[in-house]
Structures are given as C-alpha cells and as structure tokens.
C-alpha cells in the first residue's frame, strides 16, 4: 500500500448471568511442547461454565517428556481474571500469574500420563483463555481448539490493519505520525466488531549487521507486547515482514543469496520468539512482493515462490505450535490477476500443508480508486473490476479448499485524504466490496493508516463510512446513483429523478430528519426510479442559499439508510491569478458547487500534465479544491509535467454537471492563469 508518507508499503461483551457451557469460546484448548523430547507437556484448558462475574475451568496436564515427581503449572491471566477455590491442586496467585502445585497424592506424572485438576475463578467482561502454560519451567505452547484453516480464516472476519505504526520505517512506531499503540486502542477496536488485527511490521531499522541480522531486543519485545495485548482480547493477530519488501527484499534479482539469507535469519528469529503463542497468531510471509532489476515476470514469480517456500520451511522446522500455525502466502504484488494467482495455487497444492492461506490485496479499479482518468463514479466498470477480482480468487483458491485473506483493501486516494473520492461513490464501493467478499467467503482486513479510526479519540472520522462498512459484513444496503440533488439558483425548481440501487432491499420511506415525506405529494416511486417533486424541493430548499439546503434520508428494508443532499448552486466563478509552480492558487467562488475532476490539454488537443495518456488529471495529486479559502490549487506535480511557454486549457468538471474552462501558462517557475 502507498502510505500517507508517499512510500510504497502500506466492547467487550457482558456475558449472561446464566451458567452455561462455553465450549465454542474456550473449550478444548490444547497445549503442545516447544522443547526437546526430555521435557514437554500437553495441556487442555476447558471453561466448563461461566456466569456473571465468575467461571469454572478444568485443566488436564499430559507429560510428554520424562517422568516427573512433583509439578508446578504456571500461567498468566490475559483478561484480569483471578483464581479461586481449586480441587486436586493448590493454587497461588501473584500479579496475575497463577501457580498450580500438585496435591501430593498426584505429584508423580509418568511419561505420557495425565493429571487433572479444576478450579473456580472470578472475571470481568472478558474471560480469555491463558495464552501459554509452563510445566516445571518448560514452556508449553498454547495450541487452541483444533480448527481447519478454512474455519480459522472464517473466524478472522472482519479484520483491521494497524497501519503506519509498527510498519513505519523510522526509529519508532510514532515516526509516521500515529500515537503509540495502547491497550485502550485495542479495546476500542474490539468494540467496533473486528475479530482480527493485521499488525504490519517493518524490521529494517532494527536489525544488526550480517551475517546474523539480529533483531533489536527492545523492538522485538515491543512487537511481542502489542501481539500479546491483542491476543489477550481474543483477536486473531497476523504479523509479517512489511516495508522491508521494497527496502531490501526487492533487490533479490541482483543479491539473491544475501537477500534470501537475511530473510531466513529474520524468520528464524521471529518463529522462535513467537512459538509460545497459539493458533490465533498468524504469520504472513512478506508484504506486497515486488522486485527491482529482474529479467521479467517469470523471474519475479519464481523468486516470490522461493521466498514463500523458504518462509514455510523455516517456520515449520522451528517446531512447537509453529508446526501447525496458520501461514499466509502472498501472490506477486498481492495481485488477484490470474497470471499471479495460478503459480501460488500450484505452490500451495504442492506443499501439501493443510494450514496455508493465500492473500491478495484490493484497492479497486485504479481510475476510480485514485480519481484519475475521469473515474469519478463507482460505476459498472469499476464494480466489474472488483467482481472479476473476487471471482478469480474464489474459483482459483477457495473452490479448491484454500482459504483467502484480503490482507488490505480500501481506496488509493485515501493515502492522501478520504475526500479524494466523493462521499456517495465511496459508500457504494464499501457496500459492494463487503457484500461480494462475504458471498465469496473472503476474509477482509480494512487498511487503516490512521485516516479512519481515530487512535486517541477512539471514534470514526467518517461515521457514515463505518456504518456502511459494518452493515456490509452481514447484509446489503440500498444506495443510489448519486447522493447529490443540485438545484440551479436562477432557474425554477423542477422535479428530480434519481435511480435507486435497491441491492435486494425494498424502499420503505423518505425522511427529512425524523419527518416522513409524503409519497405522492413529496415524491413518487416507479420501480427503482425515485422522483422528488418540484413542490417538495421548493419547500426543502427554503431561501435557496448556496450549498446544502436539506438532507434527506432514504430508508430500506435492511442495511443503512442513504442520504441525499439538496444543494443550491450557480456556476463557479474563477479569477485571474499569478504564482509559482510550487504554489499556484486560483481564486474560486464555488457558489455551492463541488469540484469533481479536471482536464488539461494543450492548444493542439494533446493531454498536458502527468499521465498524459489521459486528459483527466489525478485528484489532489495534481489539483485540489479548497472550499474554505475559496481556492482551486494546482500542485507542483502538475507543473512538473507541463511544457514551458505552452498554454494549457483546463476544464473543471463540477458535480452539478457544470464545466468551466481556464488557461494557465508556465514559464520557468512562474505561472500565469487567466479566465477563458
């Protein structure tokens, strides 16, 4: 993912008061040893019942090593529980760590024999099972309930990315502007309904020199701390090697042995460091595979396969829970194109490992996702791109029994700001992506580099987007061709017809705030054609000041409502201006209208500016509206690709349908702008 820095990347529920079985939550947690054959254990931890404020658990300890005479089993509480009365063992507790000691008569455990004990305890809102156990000082790895890779992956839906944090390339997780991760943040992410967290990690700034490439102990400890916090909240957690992909792994064509050796050394350290954690911790090979200086796609596909295979071998050979841990393998570029999907299908089938998952990323149809080349709407072309992508993934992987995680998804324009894509078009994209991924059994992980969920206020910066996102996890919502109803100020108000996208819902009513509008008088509905009457629009627009005069809400039989903004406008007025290529601003009286896109052409009709295969320039990267200061800003990236002393005709397209032309001429670093 392109991060906001421009670098290539990337409530706890109160349980009921009735004592009940919670096998689906914590039963059958199997713990297997990470150590040598002389010492080891298997632990089954089962919550046999719980009620408000308390619970009961049974523990079975199987000694898989040499016989012992006297035993102590220790663990830490991840959710603030406290142990109470015990049977067949003596329990002591200090600072959240519990020690279960034999009762004398059951002190001896022969090799492969099992001893059992039970206890009651107190709890708060959560009752997360212990993450790991230790028998007489030997770590036993948390194994968890036995699920298939497909079941684990389904349980991870929906997911969220902790982006631009531990993946930052600077010296600290705050170096890209996000605050340090806190337990409060994870509590609040949990409260939003997410079941998994992808924690991208960039390791390059924290590595020692060759040949060992030792990961700095303090940084590894910090990553482990965040992982432990997340696991303690019953999240699935996915960690990876992230921006190292373009920093040094991409050099593999020219430095094959060195890159592969460093990659293997890093994963050997990570596999060892995280062995203690159970199946809710997932390893992802590396992020968005890419290579520089290769001989072509064939070599790049082969190198990605080589790294994936080496990752698989290193982790599996590390033993313990890593022998069966879910491992996530990416396609080249994490692309869903068939030419990249097919080699990964072949590789996963060849590895004959039931605990492998494929991953791809999706940022949609590029013209729409970046708002370039006139792609201002989430139209049939943009939707087909997503449909085709998910169909390929389903048919290639999931239909063959290989689960898929959409490790990142969103819109490319979000890396600058979320206003790059018009609100209604943005909402239609997220409604459809969530729905179609769900029908194709693809687990989704929202890319959030801090632009969506505020990490200090713990609120969504765009609550409407979150509502649409959350709804899409379970159902469909009705939308419409547009969320804007423009009324030209000098003209008489006339009726406006808008096509609804019912998406399997039925229309139930139209509201102005809490007031229901009258069908027949205020609006009519003919199939999917909603018509707002002239009389209703006249009343709703009031004195017809520029801008939004009223907000209407269409309600449907399911999902979230859809908003219509009733807007009074006149054609925008631009003024002459002078400036420099690093700062050129056109005074603009928007008069209620909003900028959709901009065309740029030389007098001979050829395209001007970047991406000269299209006359429509990229929103915000080359131009941007400033409604507060009443300016249209042309950015340095635009002028960097404009020829000297050749007039450029700009055509500004506004959401009302209005077009306004303007001329600019660059001479060195000076720019002159005139009205047409």
N, C-alpha and C positions, 0 to 999 in steps of 0.2 A: 504494500500500500504506500502511496505517496503521503508522507506525514505532513502535518501542518508546518513543519520546518522546511519543506521542499525537498527532503531527502527521500530516496527510494527505500522503501522498507524491506511503511506501515503502521419481611417481618416474621420474624419467626412466628409461627402459628401456635396459638394456645391450644394445647391438646385437651380433649374432652375429659370430663370428670369420671367417666365410667371405666372401670378396669377392663382392659381389652388386650387381645393378642396383637402384637406389632411385628409379626414375622416379616411383613413387607418392608418394615423400616430397618430392623437391625438383627433379625434372626439369622442364625447360621453363619456368623462371621468367622471364617476360617483363617487361622494364622499359621504361616509356614516359615521354616527357619531360613535365615540367610547365611548361617555359618557352616562350618565343616561338619562331617558326619559325627564327630565325637560329641558334639553338643548341638541341640536343636529342639524345637518344640512345635507343636500344632495346638492352637487354641481356638475353641469355639465359644464365642460370647453371644448369648441369646437373651434379649429382653423378653421375658415371658408374660409381662403385664405391666401396664402403667396407668396412672390416674393423675389428676391434677396435683402437682407438687411432689409426686413420688413414683417409684417404679420398682420392679423386681427383676433380677437377672440371674441366669445360670451360666457357669463357666466350666468348660471341660478342657483339661490340660493333658495333652499326649506328649510323652517324652520320646522324641525320635532319635535321641543320641544314646550315650552310655547311661547305665543305671545311676540314679541319684538317691542319696539318703539325706533328706531334708531339702525343702524347696521354698523359694520365695518368688512369687509372681508379682511384677510391678507394672503399673500403667499410669498415665496421666488422664485427667478428665478434660475433654476438649470443650465442654459446654457448661462448666461451672457446677457439675453435679457433686454430691457428697455421698460417700458410702455410709451405710447404717449397720443394722444387725446382720451377722453372717452365720452360716452353718457349714460345717466340715472345713473351716479355715478361720484364721484370726486376721482381722483387717485393722490396719492402722493407716492414718492419712495425715499428710503434711504438705501444705502449699499446693494442693490439688493433685499430689502424687499419692497413689494408693499402693500399699504393700499387703498382699495376701500371703500369709505364712501357714505352713502345714499345721494340722491339728494334733500332731504327734502320732496318732494311730495310722495316718495316711502319709507319713513322711517319706516312705520309700516308694519310688516310681521306677519300675523296671523299664528297660528299653522297650519301646513301642507300647507301654502300658499307659493307662489314662486315669487321672484323678479328677473328681468333680467337686465343686462347691457352689454355693449360691449366696445371695445377699439381697437386702433391700437398700434403697437409696432415695435421696431427695433430688429434685431437679427444678429448673425454671421452665422457660418456654420451650427450650430445646433439650433433646436427650441423645445427642450424637454419640455413637459408639466410640470407644477408645481407638486412636489411630494406630497404636502399636503396643506390644507387650514385651516384657523381658523376663526370662526364666533364669534365676540364679546368675544374672548379669549377662546372659546371652540374648541378644535381640531376636525376637520372633517377629516376622514380617506380617503386618495386617493383610489378610487375604481377602476378606469380604465375601459376601454372598456370591455364589457361583452363577454368573450370567454369561450369555453368549455375547460376542462382540456387537451383534445387532441390537441386543437388549440393552447393553451398556450405552451404546450410541443413542438409542431412542430416549434413554433416561437422561441424557445430557441436554435435551431440547427443553427450553431455548437457552442459548448461550450468549455471553457478553465478553468483549475484549477489553482488557485493562491496557489500552494502547497509550503510546508516547510516555511511558513511565519506566518500567524496568527495561524496556527496549531502547531507551534513549542512549545515544552514542557518546554522551558526555560523561563526566566523572560521577554523576549522581542521578538518582531516579527523578529528581526535580529539574534536571538541566533543560528539558523541553517545555517547562512552564507549568507542569502539573504538580500538585502537592504530594508529599509522601503518603504512601498507602497506609490507611489506618483500619483497625478492626471495625470502627463505626462505618467506614465506607462499605466494607463487605457486608455488614449487617443491612445497610440500606439497599445495596444491590440485590441482596437476597429478597428483600421486601418487595422488589419490583417484579418478582416472579421468575427470575433467571435460575436455572438449575446447574449451569456450568460457567466457568470462567476460563478463558484463554489468557494466559499470562505470557505475552511475548517477552523474551529476554535477549538483550544484546550483551555478549560476553567480552568483546574485543578489548575494551578499555580496562578490563580486569584480569588479563592473562599475563602470566610470566613468559619468559623467553623460551625458545626452543632448547632442547628437544621435549621438555616436559609440558610446557604450556599450562603451568599450574594456575588454576582459578583462584583469585584472591579470596582468602578465607572469610573476610568480613562481608564481601559481596555475596558469596555463596550462602553465608549464614542469613543474610537479609532476604535473599530469594526463598530460602527454606522457611523463614519466618512467615512470609506472606503466603506461601503454599500451605503451611500448617494452619494459619488462620482460616484460609478458605476451606480446607478440608474439614476443619472443626465445625464449619457451618453447613456441612453436608453438601457442599458444592462438588461436582466433578471439576478437576483442575487440569488444564493442558499447558505444559511448558515446552519451550523449543529453543532452537538457536535462530535468532531473528535477523537483525540487520548485518550480522556477520556475513550473510548471504552475498550482499553486494560489496562489503568491505574487503573480504579476502577469499571467501569460498569461490566467488565468481572468477578468480584467477586460475582456477584448476587447469584449464587447457594448456597454460604455459608452465605451471608449477604443480603438476599432478601429484607427485609423491609427497611434497611438503604440505599441500592443502589436505590431502587425504590423511596424512599422519596427524596433523593438528586436529582435524575433525574427529578422528578416532580417539585421540587423547582426551579431548573435551568430553565426548560422550562416555568414555570410561569413567571419568571423574563424576559426571552427573549421575550415571547409573548407580555408582557406589554411594553417592551422597543421599539419594532418594530411595534406596532399597527398602527402607523401613515402612514406607507408605504403601497403602493397599491399592485396589483396582480403581479407585476414584481418581487416582493420579495417572494422567495420560502423558506419554512422550510423543512429541511431533518432531520428525527428523530435522527439517530446516524450513525456513520461510521463503516463499516465492522464489524457487530455484531459477537461477539465471547465470549466464557465463559470458565472459568477455574474451574476444580473440579466438573464438572457436572456428572450426572448419565448416560449421553449419548445424542445422537442426539435428541431424543424425548423431553427431558427436555430443551435442548437448543432452539429448535424450539418454544416451549411453552413460554420460557422466552423472546425471541425476540418478539413474538406476544404480550406478556403482556406489554412490553415497548412501542411497536408501538401503542397499544391501549391507553395506558396512555398518551402518547405524543399527540395523536389525541384528546383525551378528554380535556386535559389541554389547548391546543391551541384553540380549538373550543369554549370552555366555556369562554375564555377571551374576546370574542365578537368583535365588530367593524369589521374591514376588516379581522381579523383572523377567523371570522365565515365562510368565503368562500375562504381563502387563499389556494393556492396550497400546499399540504403537500406530502412529499416524504417518502415512507416507504421501507426499505431495506429487502431483504431476509437474512436469516442467512448466515454470511460470505459474503454478497452481491454476492452469488454464483448463477449461472444460472442452476445448476443441478436441475433436476426435483423434487427431494425429498425436496428441499428447496423452489422451486418456487410454488409448489402446495399449501402449507399452506398459503402463502401470497395471492394467488389468492382467497382462501376461506375467508381470513380475510377481504380483501378489498371489496369483494362482500357482506360480512355480515355487514360491516359498513354503507353500503348504502349512501355513500357520493360521489357525482359526481366530487369532486375536489381532488381526490387522485391519486398519481402517484407511480409506482413501480420503484425501482432502483436495478441494478446489476452492477458489475464491470467486466472488462475483460482484462486479461494480456496474453491471448493466451495459446497455448499448452506449458506446462511447460518446456519440454526438449528444445524446440526452444526458448522460451521466456527468459530462463536463460542461454542458451547454455550449456547444460549438457546432459549426456547420448547420445552423438553423434547427438543431434538435431541441426545441423548447418544450415539446409536449411528450408525455408518456403515451404515445400513440400506438397503433397496431404494429408498426415496425419495431419500436422499442420493446413492446411486450413479447413479440415473436422471438426476439433475441434471447430473452430470459426463458421462455417456454422451451425453445430448442436446446438451450444450455442444460436445463434441468432434465429434459427428456434424455439427452445423451448420457448424462451422469446416471440416471436411473437405469436405463437399458444396458449400459456397459458394466456398471458396478453392482447396484442394488439388486437387480434382477438375477445376478449371479451369486447373490449371498454376501457381497462385500459392502459393508456399511460406508456411508459417506458423511463427512462433516464439511459444511460450508464454513470454513475457518474464518473468513471475513466476508462481509457484504455491506453495501452502502452505496453512496454516490461519490464519484471522484471530486465533484465540486465542493463537497463537504470539507476537503482538506484546506480550503481557503476560508469558507464560512458557509453556513447552512442556507443562506439566502441566494446562493448561486442558482438554485433550482426553484422555480415558482412553487408556492406552498401547495396548491391543489395538485399539481403534477407530481410533486414529491410524495404526497399522501397516496396517490394512486399507485405509484411504484411500490411503496412499502406494503400496501394492502395486497397487491398481487404477488409479490415475492414471498410473503409469509404464507399466503394461501397455497401457492403452487409448490413451494418446497415441502409443505406439510403433506400434500397429496402424493408427493414422490418420496416420502419418508427420508428426507434430507434434514439432518440436524443443522440449525442455523446459529451463527455466532456474530452478533452485530459488532461491526468495527466502531469503536468509540475512543477517539484520542483526546477526550475531554470536552468535545463540542456538543455532546448530547446530555449526559447525566452529570450535573454539577457535583464535583467531588468534595466540596466543602459545605454547600447549602443542602446537598442531597435531594435536589429537585431536578426535574427535567427542564431543560432550557426551552424545549418546544413540547409542552404537554399534549398538544394535538397530535404530533407525530408519534409520541409514545402510546397514546390511546389507540391509534390505528395499528401500530406495531403489535401491541399486546392482544388486540382483538384478532389479528390475523393468525395467532397461534392456535386458535380454536374454531374460528368461524370466518365468514365473509362479511363484508360491509358494502353497502351501496355507495357509489360515488357518482360523478357526473362528468360531462365533457369539460366543464370549467367550474371554477368557484367564484368567477367574477361576472357581474352583470353591469355593463357600462351604459350610462345614460349621457348622451351629448347635451351639454347645458343649453346651447342656443336653440335646440330642436324640441318640438313637442315630445312628451314621453309617450312611447308606444309599447305594446306588449312585447315580451321577450320569451323565446322558446329555447329550452336547454335540453339536450339529450341526457337522460339518466343512464348510468351503468348499474343495473339492478343486481348483477352478480349473484343471482339466485335468491335474492331477497324480494320482498314486496314493499312498496311505498306505503307508509301509514299516515303521513301528515307533514305539513309545512308550518313552521313556527317563526314568530318574531319574538325572541326571548322566550317567555313562557306562554305567550299568547298564540293560540292556534289560529292560523289564517283559514278563511272560509273557502272551501272548494266550490268552484263555480263562480263566485264573486271575485276572489283574490287570485285564484289560479285554477287551471284545468289540467287534467292528466289524460293523455291519449297514448296508451301503451307505455313506452319509455320516454314520451315527449312531454316535458313539464313546461307549461306556459304561464308566465306571470302576467297578469292583466295590467293594462295601462293605468286603470284606476288605482290598483294596489301599489304599483310602482310610484305613481304620483304622490300618494299618501305617504309611503315609506321614505321617499327622498326628501320630504319636508321642504325646507328653504333652498335646497339644492346647492349647498356649499360644496366646493371642490373636495374630493376624497370620498371616503366611505360614509354613506348616509345611514345605512341599516345593515344588520347582519341577520340573515335568515338561516334557519336550520331545517334541512330535510331529514325526516326520521324514517327508518326502515324496520322491517320485522325482526332484524337481528343486526349485530355489529354496532359500530359507532355512527352517529349522525354525520351529515355532510353540510358544510357551511357554504352559503352564497353571500358574497359581499356586494351590496348595491352601491355603485360608485358613480358620482357625477364628475364629468371631466370636460375639458376643452383641449384641442391640440396643443402640445407643449411648445413653448417659445424658447429658442436658443439665441444667444447673442455672440457677437464677435469677440475674439479673445486672442491674446498673445501669451506665450510662455515658453518653457524649455521642455526638451524631451523627457527629462526626469520628473517634470511636474507640469502637466498641461490640463487645465480645467476649463470647461465650457459652462458659463452661466446658463442655467436652465430653469425656467419656470414650468414645472411639470403639470400644473393645473389639474391635479387629481389623477393623471395617468401614471403608468408604471412602465419602465423600460424592459423589453423582452430580449432583444438581441440587436446587433449592429452589423451592417455590411460595410465593406471597404473596397473601393475599386479605383484604379487609375482611369484617366480620361480615355484610354484605349479599350476599356472594358475588362481588363485583366484584374485579378484579385490582388489587393495590397495587404501587407502585413504578414504575420506568421500564418502557417498552414495555408499557403497560397493556392492550394487545390480547391479552396472554398472561399467565397467572398464573405461568409458569415464568420465573424471572429469569436474567440472564446471569452465568455462572460467572466468578468472580474480579473482575468489574467491580462487581457488587453484593454478592457474598458469596464467601467462600473458606474452605476448611479449613486449619487449622494443626495438623498431626498431631504435630509436635514438642512444642509447648507445650500441646497438648490444648485447643484453642480453635476455635470457629466465629466468623469475623469477618464482621460486616455493615458494608459500606463506605459512605462519605459519599454516593456516587452513588445508593445505595438510598434513604437517608433524605431526600435532596433532592427525591424524588418521592413521599414519603409524607405523607398528610394529618395535621395536628395533632390530637391527642387522639382519634384513632380507632384502635381496636385492630386490629392486623394479625395474622392467623393464618399462621404459617409452617409449611410441611410440608417437612421434609427427607427427600429420597429417597436411599437408600444403595444401593450396587451389589449388596448381598445381596438386595435387594427390600424391606428393612425401611423403614418410614415412621415418622417421629417428628414430632409437632406441638409448636409453641412459640408463645408470644404476645409481641409487642412493641408498645409504645405510645410515640409520640414526643410530647413537649410542649416546644415551642420547640427548644432544642438538647439537652434531656435525654431519655434513653431508658430505659425500664424493660422488662425481659424476665422472663417467668415461664413455668414449665413448664405444659403443658396438664393 
